[in-house]
Amino acid sequence: MVSIDVSEPAVVIRARTRARAPAWCTGCGAPSEWVHSRYERRLADSALGGRPVRIDLSVRRLYCENADCPKVTFTEQVPGLTVRYQRRTPLLQQVVQAVGVLLAGRGGSRMLRVIHVVLSRCTVLSQLMRVPLPPPVTPRVLGVDDFALYGDTYGTLLVDATTRLPLTLWEGRDAEQLGRWLREHPGIEVVCRDGSLTYRQGITAGAPEALQVSDRFHLWQGLSRQIQKVASAHHGCLPAALPEPEPAPASDLSTAPPPAETPAGLHAQRLFEAVHALTDTGRSYSSTSRELGLDRRTVRKYARARTWQEVMRRPPRRTTALDPYLDHLQQRWDEGEHSAKILHQELQIKGYLGHYQRVKMAVAPLRLGLPLDAPRERPPSPREAARWIITAPERRTPHTTQRLHRLLEHCPELQHAHHLVRQFAAMLDTRDAAPLADWLDQLTDSGLPPLAGMAKALHEDQPAVINGITTRYNSGVNEGRITDVKLQKRLMAGRAGVPLLRHRVVLIAHLRRRDAGRLTLTPR
């Protein structure tokens, strides 16, 4: 019997179970029709027509007729409608858990209020933690990588490289914990990892028969970092990447070096001589800054300068969208057009998309009888120079190629580093590790300490490096999942503990996979 009452703010459905239908004991499963009493359960259901729904269900309590059953009485359950100790229908419970998985505490609580379900953030989190994780599956190919948990604390993430689904994560980068997990899940054939000694030891202890693969991305990333260190050690060569400056006319006051007779010039010259008197003898920047009473960044600036005039020179102006139109501005100004508004309109016709204010500022020197302030190139930073060296030649722009060519001609060390990088890139492209041993020897004998240190680490891990070059296995799926972990951390403002983070990362991945399977296109 079912009746609906819509007079209240909520839709109330009153129902009653059948009187003579048998019910099955929740302890032993034996059927029984021996009624003890009745009582009413109030169940919350999903909203209907924008109004919350409540089901007032009258259910029976029955005696268990099995004498061996420890239960004397039990309450009947209606499949699909009631669950023991739960005041929500299974449909609404699935909604609450899905919202908790996707939005966590506060966000989930606010979202549920939209569908007329009032729950606190703590309740949403408790319902989320009640969702069981998928049963553990031993993967054939396992990906292992670390991620920043908070501060200087790191965590470990394990991913099934075949299904691309996360398996688990924990705090720390402990070889013993990784080895214990591998022993509990025997049968893993391949493990992809970075060059970490900790993970190498853990895999060797937990799965000694597994094939270890040092990931190609991490190998290339490690080489890039060492090249940047080489560029930093030869920072004095970086200005050689700039083209030779054209001799400036005598009337060009904007590029003329400041005279040494000015107080600023004399001060810069004294500092330049004092700093180079110490740093040229091998003194460190920190030691020089302490002795001269200067900031370390000031010492570094003067030590890297070739002349004291470089310190006084204005910093190069960055390129802007107006630079391709500077010749037109100069031409129109010489023709007698001095209105910045009209000049801006003319440039818009030619395709300029910038603001009028930039045109007004550009022609301001012309009103004072000075030339246009053309952009001047900056010397590359060590990071930028390393990026030029690492980038494949066919992906470099012509301008970058010219600057890199000038830099390599000036600095033999960077030229040698560039040659070694291209050798390793060829090994990765062709998946041929035969030249690896000779390449490592070249790193050791290169005379570049960063590359020599890298060669020593790769020698110790050479079998895994060979597998990383020659096999198709990699840790790309781990990098994608780590990005997802960081997203979930930010959504929870970094306050999620490891159990909650593990629950959300694993369940969200499976929820997406399940929903993607439902979105199948049927042909018309």
VMD Tcl script that draws the C-alpha trace (Angstrom):
set ca {
  {0.00 0.00 0.00}
  {1.40 3.41 -1.06}
  {0.03 6.91 -0.44}
  {1.60 10.31 -1.32}
  {1.16 13.47 0.75}
  {2.18 16.71 -1.01}
  {0.75 19.10 1.59}
  {4.12 19.36 3.37}
  {7.18 21.19 1.93}
  {8.64 17.75 1.19}
  {6.97 15.04 -0.85}
  {6.08 12.30 1.65}
  {5.48 8.78 0.38}
  {3.85 6.40 2.88}
  {4.30 2.71 2.12}
  {3.78 -0.62 3.89}
  {5.30 -4.03 3.26}
  {3.06 -7.00 2.63}
  {1.77 -8.77 5.73}
  {2.04 -12.41 4.62}
  {5.08 -12.29 2.34}
  {8.05 -14.29 3.66}
  {11.21 -12.45 4.75}
  {14.72 -13.80 4.97}
  {16.76 -13.62 8.16}
  {19.73 -11.27 7.99}
  {21.77 -13.72 10.13}
  {21.28 -17.16 8.59}
  {19.20 -16.42 5.49}
  {16.30 -18.73 6.46}
  {12.78 -17.57 5.43}
  {10.24 -16.65 8.10}
  {6.62 -15.43 8.26}
  {6.38 -15.24 12.06}
  {5.77 -11.53 12.71}
  {6.98 -10.02 15.94}
  {5.89 -6.37 15.46}
  {6.02 -3.43 13.06}
  {7.80 -0.09 13.13}
  {8.22 2.83 10.73}
  {11.43 3.78 8.93}
  {11.97 7.23 7.44}
  {14.11 7.16 4.33}
  {15.38 10.15 2.36}
  {15.25 9.78 -1.41}
  {16.43 11.88 -4.37}
  {14.48 15.09 -4.98}
  {11.33 15.08 -7.12}
  {10.20 18.20 -8.97}
  {12.59 20.39 -7.00}
  {11.26 19.16 -3.64}
  {12.89 16.75 -1.21}
  {11.36 13.29 -0.95}
  {10.79 11.31 2.25}
  {9.56 7.74 2.36}
  {7.72 6.65 5.52}
  {7.98 2.88 5.25}
  {6.25 0.51 7.66}
  {8.33 -2.67 7.94}
  {7.96 -5.86 9.99}
  {10.18 -7.32 12.66}
  {10.03 -11.11 12.52}
  {11.18 -14.06 14.59}
  {13.86 -16.27 13.08}
  {12.47 -19.83 12.93}
  {15.97 -21.36 12.77}
  {16.84 -22.52 16.28}
  {20.59 -22.53 15.51}
  {20.62 -18.89 14.38}
  {22.10 -16.45 16.91}
  {19.46 -13.87 15.95}
  {16.12 -14.05 17.74}
  {14.39 -11.35 15.71}
  {15.31 -9.48 12.55}
  {13.92 -6.66 10.45}
  {12.95 -7.29 6.85}
  {14.77 -5.38 4.14}
  {13.27 -4.20 0.86}
  {15.77 -4.80 -1.98}
  {16.68 -1.58 -3.76}
  {15.02 0.58 -1.12}
  {16.43 -0.14 2.32}
  {19.87 -0.95 3.70}
  {20.61 -1.86 7.30}
  {21.46 1.13 9.55}
  {20.96 3.61 6.70}
  {18.37 6.38 6.43}
  {18.91 7.04 2.74}
  {17.80 4.98 -0.22}
  {20.57 3.30 -2.25}
  {19.91 5.75 -5.10}
  {20.43 8.80 -2.88}
  {23.40 7.15 -1.19}
  {25.07 6.70 -4.59}
  {24.50 10.40 -5.33}
  {26.00 11.42 -1.97}
  {29.05 9.22 -2.48}
  {29.61 10.37 -6.08}
  {29.41 14.03 -5.04}
  {31.80 13.34 -2.17}
  {34.29 11.67 -4.51}
  {34.19 14.52 -7.02}
  {33.93 17.55 -4.73}
  {35.01 16.32 -1.26}
  {33.77 18.09 1.89}
  {32.72 21.72 1.57}
  {32.14 21.62 -2.17}
  {30.14 18.41 -1.87}
  {28.02 19.81 0.95}
  {27.16 22.91 -1.09}
  {26.36 20.86 -4.17}
  {24.06 18.55 -2.25}
  {22.09 21.51 -0.93}
  {21.21 22.36 -4.53}
  {19.40 19.00 -4.81}
  {17.78 19.45 -1.36}
  {20.09 17.13 0.59}
  {21.36 18.82 3.74}
  {24.60 17.24 4.95}
  {27.61 18.75 6.70}
  {31.06 18.60 5.16}
  {32.16 16.09 7.80}
  {29.28 13.78 6.92}
  {30.11 14.02 3.22}
  {33.73 13.06 3.96}
  {32.65 10.17 6.19}
  {30.38 8.85 3.44}
  {33.25 9.19 0.98}
  {35.59 7.17 3.19}
  {32.91 4.44 3.44}
  {33.17 3.80 -0.29}
  {35.31 0.66 -0.72}
  {38.35 0.93 -2.94}
  {38.46 -1.32 -6.01}
  {39.89 -4.78 -5.34}
  {43.67 -4.84 -5.66}
  {44.93 -6.10 -9.01}
  {48.52 -7.08 -9.67}
  {49.61 -5.25 -12.82}
  {51.96 -6.66 -15.41}
  {53.63 -3.26 -15.96}
  {53.94 -1.00 -12.91}
  {54.81 2.69 -12.86}
  {56.49 4.15 -9.75}
  {57.08 7.87 -9.24}
  {57.19 10.44 -6.47}
  {55.25 13.66 -6.00}
  {55.43 16.63 -3.65}
  {52.96 16.05 -0.82}
  {53.57 19.23 1.17}
  {56.68 21.27 1.92}
  {59.73 19.04 1.69}
  {57.67 15.89 2.18}
  {57.17 13.62 -0.81}
  {54.84 10.74 -1.53}
  {54.95 7.67 -3.76}
  {52.33 6.90 -6.43}
  {51.88 3.49 -8.05}
  {50.06 3.25 -11.39}
  {49.04 0.31 -13.55}
  {50.76 1.26 -16.81}
  {48.51 -1.07 -18.82}
  {45.10 0.20 -17.66}
  {46.49 3.68 -16.76}
  {44.66 3.55 -13.41}
  {46.26 4.50 -10.07}
  {46.68 1.66 -7.61}
  {47.68 3.36 -4.36}
  {49.80 6.10 -2.88}
  {51.51 6.68 0.42}
  {53.65 9.24 2.19}
  {57.41 9.07 1.82}
  {59.92 7.59 -0.61}
  {60.92 4.52 1.37}
  {62.59 1.55 -0.33}
  {61.40 -0.84 2.38}
  {57.75 0.15 1.96}
  {57.93 -0.22 -1.82}
  {59.63 -3.60 -1.48}
  {56.93 -4.77 0.97}
  {54.15 -3.77 -1.45}
  {55.86 -5.61 -4.32}
  {56.23 -8.76 -2.22}
  {52.52 -8.61 -1.39}
  {51.68 -8.39 -5.12}
  {53.86 -10.97 -6.87}
  {53.76 -11.36 -10.64}
  {54.90 -7.90 -11.78}
  {57.05 -8.21 -14.90}
  {58.12 -4.62 -15.68}
  {58.63 -1.61 -13.37}
  {59.08 1.89 -14.83}
  {60.79 4.40 -12.54}
  {63.07 7.43 -12.47}
  {66.74 7.29 -11.61}
  {66.11 7.28 -7.84}
  {68.43 4.99 -5.88}
  {65.67 4.48 -3.29}
  {63.20 3.07 -5.80}
  {65.92 0.99 -7.41}
  {66.72 -0.66 -4.09}
  {63.04 -1.20 -3.25}
  {62.30 -2.86 -6.59}
  {65.38 -5.06 -6.34}
  {64.34 -6.22 -2.87}
  {60.62 -6.69 -3.60}
  {60.60 -7.92 -7.21}
  {64.10 -9.05 -8.17}
  {62.84 -10.81 -11.33}
  {61.07 -7.70 -12.67}
  {62.58 -5.76 -15.55}
  {63.54 -2.27 -14.34}
  {63.16 0.57 -16.85}
  {64.70 3.99 -16.26}
  {62.18 6.34 -17.84}
  {63.23 8.24 -21.00}
  {61.60 11.47 -19.83}
  {63.53 11.45 -16.57}
  {66.78 10.65 -18.39}
  {66.29 13.61 -20.70}
  {65.19 15.83 -17.83}
  {68.29 14.90 -15.83}
  {70.53 15.69 -18.80}
  {68.78 19.05 -19.24}
  {69.49 19.99 -15.63}
  {73.16 19.14 -15.99}
  {73.42 21.21 -19.18}
  {71.93 24.16 -17.30}
  {74.62 23.74 -14.63}
  {77.27 23.76 -17.35}
  {75.78 26.94 -18.82}
  {75.75 28.53 -15.35}
  {79.43 27.66 -14.88}
  {80.21 29.41 -18.20}
  {77.88 32.38 -17.73}
  {80.66 34.70 -18.89}
  {80.32 33.27 -22.40}
  {76.56 33.89 -22.69}
  {76.79 37.51 -23.94}
  {78.64 36.13 -26.99}
  {75.23 34.96 -28.28}
  {74.36 38.59 -29.07}
  {75.31 40.03 -32.45}
  {78.14 42.52 -32.65}
  {76.74 45.97 -31.80}
  {76.75 48.54 -34.56}
  {78.89 51.60 -33.84}
  {76.61 54.29 -32.53}
  {76.78 57.83 -33.97}
  {78.33 60.52 -31.84}
  {74.96 62.30 -31.47}
  {73.24 59.20 -30.08}
  {73.20 60.00 -26.38}
  {70.93 57.11 -25.47}
  {73.59 54.44 -26.20}
  {76.77 56.35 -25.33}
  {78.57 54.97 -22.25}
  {78.29 57.20 -19.22}
  {81.46 59.18 -18.48}
  {83.58 58.06 -15.60}
  {83.74 61.63 -14.26}
  {80.16 61.47 -12.97}
  {79.63 60.34 -9.36}
  {77.63 57.33 -10.53}
  {80.33 56.37 -13.04}
  {83.15 56.72 -10.51}
  {81.19 54.65 -7.97}
  {80.51 51.89 -10.51}
  {84.14 51.85 -11.61}
  {85.41 51.54 -8.03}
  {83.01 48.69 -7.26}
  {83.86 46.93 -10.50}
  {87.59 47.03 -9.75}
  {87.13 45.97 -6.12}
  {84.87 43.03 -6.99}
  {87.08 41.75 -9.82}
  {90.19 42.10 -7.68}
  {88.73 39.40 -5.42}
  {86.66 37.22 -7.75}
  {89.37 36.95 -10.39}
  {91.57 35.22 -7.82}
  {88.96 32.52 -7.27}
  {87.09 33.99 -4.32}
  {83.43 33.05 -4.11}
  {80.60 35.57 -4.40}
  {79.60 35.01 -0.77}
  {83.12 35.59 0.52}
  {83.49 38.72 -1.61}
  {80.15 40.10 -0.46}
  {81.14 39.63 3.21}
  {84.49 41.35 2.76}
  {83.17 44.31 0.78}
  {79.92 44.63 2.72}
  {77.80 44.25 -0.44}
  {74.80 42.15 -1.25}
  {75.66 38.88 -2.96}
  {73.49 39.75 -5.96}
  {75.39 43.04 -6.38}
  {78.70 41.17 -6.32}
  {77.40 38.71 -8.89}
  {76.24 41.53 -11.18}
  {79.63 43.27 -11.13}
  {81.57 39.99 -11.42}
  {79.65 38.93 -14.53}
  {80.13 42.32 -16.22}
  {83.04 42.63 -18.65}
  {83.36 46.40 -18.18}
  {82.02 48.83 -15.62}
  {80.00 50.52 -18.38}
  {77.83 47.41 -18.65}
  {76.63 47.96 -15.10}
  {75.69 51.54 -15.89}
  {73.95 50.75 -19.15}
  {70.17 50.73 -19.25}
  {68.66 47.24 -19.23}
  {67.63 46.13 -22.73}
  {64.02 46.81 -23.56}
  {61.84 43.79 -24.16}
  {60.31 43.30 -27.56}
  {56.69 44.38 -28.01}
  {53.98 44.00 -30.64}
  {54.82 47.51 -31.89}
  {58.39 46.70 -32.92}
  {57.56 45.58 -36.50}
  {55.95 48.99 -37.11}
  {58.76 51.23 -35.79}
  {60.10 51.93 -39.29}
  {56.65 53.07 -40.41}
  {56.35 55.34 -37.38}
  {59.74 56.92 -38.15}
  {58.80 57.38 -41.81}
  {55.45 59.01 -41.04}
  {57.05 61.23 -38.41}
  {59.62 62.43 -40.92}
  {56.77 63.15 -43.35}
  {55.21 65.51 -40.81}
  {52.53 63.39 -39.13}
  {52.98 64.02 -35.38}
  {49.55 62.94 -34.05}
  {49.81 59.73 -32.04}
  {46.07 59.13 -32.49}
  {46.29 59.25 -36.31}
  {49.45 57.12 -36.26}
  {47.65 54.54 -34.13}
  {44.75 54.42 -36.59}
  {47.15 53.91 -39.50}
  {48.89 51.07 -37.68}
  {45.55 49.40 -36.96}
  {44.88 49.32 -40.70}
  {48.24 47.59 -41.14}
  {47.30 44.96 -38.57}
  {48.56 46.37 -35.27}
  {46.35 45.15 -32.41}
  {48.00 47.02 -29.55}
  {46.72 49.94 -27.51}
  {46.96 53.61 -28.42}
  {48.94 54.33 -25.24}
  {51.89 52.25 -26.47}
  {52.05 54.27 -29.70}
  {51.91 57.49 -27.71}
  {54.81 56.36 -25.50}
  {56.80 55.19 -28.54}
  {56.71 58.58 -30.30}
  {57.51 60.50 -27.11}
  {61.32 60.46 -27.77}
  {60.69 61.84 -31.27}
  {59.07 64.94 -29.77}
  {62.32 65.59 -27.87}
  {64.47 65.14 -30.94}
  {65.69 61.68 -29.87}
  {65.56 58.49 -31.94}
  {62.98 55.77 -31.39}
  {63.78 53.43 -28.53}
  {64.39 50.24 -30.48}
  {64.50 46.91 -28.62}
  {67.89 45.54 -27.72}
  {68.57 41.88 -27.11}
  {69.42 40.59 -23.68}
  {72.13 38.01 -23.10}
  {70.53 34.59 -22.61}
  {70.18 33.21 -19.12}
  {71.79 29.82 -18.33}
  {68.35 28.25 -18.41}
  {67.61 29.75 -21.82}
  {70.97 28.67 -23.22}
  {70.38 25.14 -21.93}
  {66.97 25.11 -23.62}
  {68.59 26.09 -26.94}
  {71.07 23.21 -26.62}
  {68.43 20.66 -25.61}
  {65.92 21.61 -28.32}
  {66.12 19.58 -31.53}
  {67.70 21.55 -34.43}
  {64.60 21.25 -36.61}
  {62.46 22.84 -33.88}
  {64.65 25.90 -33.35}
  {63.69 29.21 -34.88}
  {66.19 30.84 -37.30}
  {66.87 33.58 -34.74}
  {67.60 31.02 -31.99}
  {69.82 29.04 -34.35}
  {71.92 32.12 -35.10}
  {72.32 33.04 -31.44}
  {73.23 29.46 -30.50}
  {75.76 29.27 -33.34}
  {77.51 32.43 -32.10}
  {77.50 31.10 -28.53}
  {78.95 27.69 -29.44}
  {81.66 29.26 -31.59}
  {82.76 31.36 -28.62}
  {82.58 28.65 -25.93}
  {84.23 25.23 -26.69}
  {82.81 23.72 -23.48}
  {79.22 24.43 -24.48}
  {80.05 23.22 -27.99}
  {81.19 19.90 -26.54}
  {78.10 19.69 -24.33}
  {75.88 20.34 -27.36}
  {77.62 17.52 -29.25}
  {77.02 15.09 -26.37}
  {73.35 16.08 -26.12}
  {72.78 15.42 -29.80}
  {74.45 12.00 -29.47}
  {72.08 11.02 -26.67}
  {69.08 12.38 -28.60}
  {70.03 10.16 -31.53}
  {70.08 7.12 -29.22}
  {66.57 7.94 -27.97}
  {65.24 8.56 -31.49}
  {66.60 5.32 -32.93}
  {66.09 3.27 -29.72}
  {69.67 2.09 -30.08}
  {71.68 1.77 -26.86}
  {74.81 0.37 -28.50}
  {76.71 3.70 -28.29}
  {75.72 4.21 -24.64}
  {78.96 2.85 -23.08}
  {81.13 5.03 -25.31}
  {78.88 8.03 -24.66}
  {79.21 7.58 -20.89}
  {82.99 7.48 -21.25}
  {82.83 10.75 -23.18}
  {80.80 12.30 -20.36}
  {83.39 11.18 -17.83}
  {86.28 12.59 -19.90}
  {84.47 15.79 -20.92}
  {86.05 17.89 -18.19}
  {82.60 19.18 -17.22}
  {81.88 18.23 -13.58}
  {78.03 18.16 -13.92}
  {78.19 15.75 -16.85}
  {80.87 13.64 -15.20}
  {78.68 13.27 -12.12}
  {75.74 12.23 -14.27}
  {77.90 9.65 -16.04}
  {78.78 8.05 -12.70}
  {75.09 7.72 -11.74}
  {74.15 6.27 -15.14}
  {77.03 3.76 -14.98}
  {75.55 2.35 -11.76}
  {72.09 2.09 -13.34}
  {73.19 1.13 -16.84}
  {70.90 -1.93 -17.36}
  {67.79 0.11 -16.53}
  {69.01 2.96 -18.75}
  {69.44 0.54 -21.66}
  {65.89 -0.74 -21.10}
  {64.63 2.83 -21.02}
  {66.24 3.56 -24.40}
  {65.38 0.32 -26.20}
  {61.95 -0.70 -24.84}
  {58.58 0.96 -25.33}
  {57.84 1.18 -21.60}
  {57.85 4.60 -19.95}
  {56.40 6.56 -17.03}
  {54.25 8.93 -19.06}
  {51.07 7.68 -17.41}
  {52.61 8.41 -13.99}
  {53.22 12.04 -14.90}
  {49.58 12.42 -15.93}
  {48.33 10.88 -12.69}
  {50.67 13.05 -10.61}
  {49.10 16.09 -12.27}
  {45.71 14.74 -11.16}
  {46.99 14.24 -7.61}
  {48.15 17.87 -7.48}
  {44.75 19.01 -8.76}
  {42.91 17.12 -6.01}
  {45.29 18.57 -3.40}
  {44.56 22.12 -4.55}
  {40.80 21.50 -4.61}
  {41.03 20.50 -0.95}
  {43.27 23.51 -0.16}
  {46.12 21.16 0.76}
  {44.37 19.99 3.94}
  {43.65 16.43 2.82}
  {45.45 13.66 4.64}
  {46.99 10.74 2.82}
  {44.00 8.34 3.33}
  {41.50 10.88 1.95}
  {43.81 11.82 -0.92}
  {44.33 8.15 -1.79}
  {40.57 7.52 -1.74}
  {39.77 10.43 -4.02}
  {42.59 9.84 -6.52}
  {41.77 6.14 -6.96}
  {37.98 6.50 -6.98}
  {37.91 9.50 -9.33}
  {40.02 7.62 -11.88}
  {37.68 4.62 -11.78}
  {34.61 6.87 -11.88}
  {35.91 8.60 -15.02}
  {36.70 5.26 -16.65}
  {33.20 3.97 -15.86}
  {31.49 7.11 -17.19}
  {33.63 7.07 -20.33}
  {32.48 3.52 -20.99}
  {28.87 4.64 -20.90}
  {29.39 7.38 -23.50}
  {29.24 5.11 -26.55}
  {27.95 6.42 -29.85}
  {25.26 4.36 -31.57}
  {25.04 4.59 -35.38}
  {21.82 5.97 -36.82}
}
mol new
graphics top color blue
foreach p $ca { graphics top sphere $p radius 0.5 }
foreach p [lrange $ca 0 end-1] q [lrange $ca 1 end] { graphics top cylinder $p $q radius 0.2 }
display resetview
